[in-house]
Amino acid sequence: MAGRLNGRVAIVTGAGSQTEGIGNGRATAVLFAREGARVLLVDRRLEAAELTARLIAEEHGEAEPFAADVTSEAACRAMVERALGRWGRLDILVNNVGIGIAKRITEVTLEEWELQMRVNVTSMALASKHAIPAMLATAGGGAIVNISSIASQRGRGLAPYAASKGAVEALTRAMAADHGRDGIRVNAIAPGPAYTPMVSARGMPESVREARRKSTALGIEGTAWDIAWAAVYLASDEARWVTGVVLPVDGGVLVN
């Protein structure tokens, strides 16, 4: 099935990883390139995006690293302009940037709450605001994939994070309704407890990692590649009749 995204141009935000490992953004960018897309690799840390670019180049794919803080509207405008300037069109946007603040509502400060919302929600709104007109002007439509979390439904001890991901899912449905007749599909992925560099960077004990694996109905550990394959599907023509959906990729945690 290689070639699902031939001829298309994608922006993936958070396309680096916290370490040299494979996070959701890096895995998505690599798979998009394997499927024929040209990918703008957006990350706040240029060196992280450059590493992703090298991985893609080793497989003879086409990608360009781009440093941007997507909580800035000017940066979101600039990344869209760079994709258009380099490749002349924009077909796909993957909003992957996010942080997690693990606190109850009685513990979180106003500054933490506002940071959580700005990074997880405002960034997606700003990126989409500038990407959608570019998609319409250059490709006649497109696909947006937002990365949410099953914490929107199971957010114990994660009130700010859960609220932000609930907002991501509401934004996804609203944009799908607003722009569907324009040929813009908007969907979200809700990852479960996959083991990624963001998780490993916290120094997670093996006992906790094992408990996370056992929390799934399938009894197996997820990785960033599982999230990335879902993004490939939602960005491709195979999902041409799918919009406004929040797709759990969680090994069955929500049904266990």
VENBELDA-V812048 format. One line per field, one symbol per residue. phi: phi as a letter, one per 40 degrees, with the letter a starting at -180 (. if undefined). burial: 1 if it has 9 or more other ideal C-beta (glycine too) atoms within 8 Angstrom, else 0. A space follows every 10 residues. Layout:
phi: ???
burial: ???
This chain:
phi: .dgdbdgbbb bbcgccacbc cbcdcccccc cdccchccbc ccacbdcccc ccccccccbg cbabcacacc cccccccccc ccccccbgaa bbbbcbcabb bcacccbccc cccccdcccc bddcccccdc cccccccbbg iibbbbcbac ccbbbdgbdc cccccccdcc cdccccccbc ccgbcbbbbb cccccbdccc ccgccccccc ccccccccgb ccbccccccc cddcccccbd bbagcbccbb ggccbc
burial: 0001100111 1111111100 1111111111 1111111111 1110010111 1110111010 1011111101 1100111111 0111010011 1111111100 1010000100 0110111111 1111111111 1101110110 1111111111 1100100111 1111111110 1110110011 0011111111 1111111111 0000000010 0110010000 1111111111 1111110010 0011011111 111100
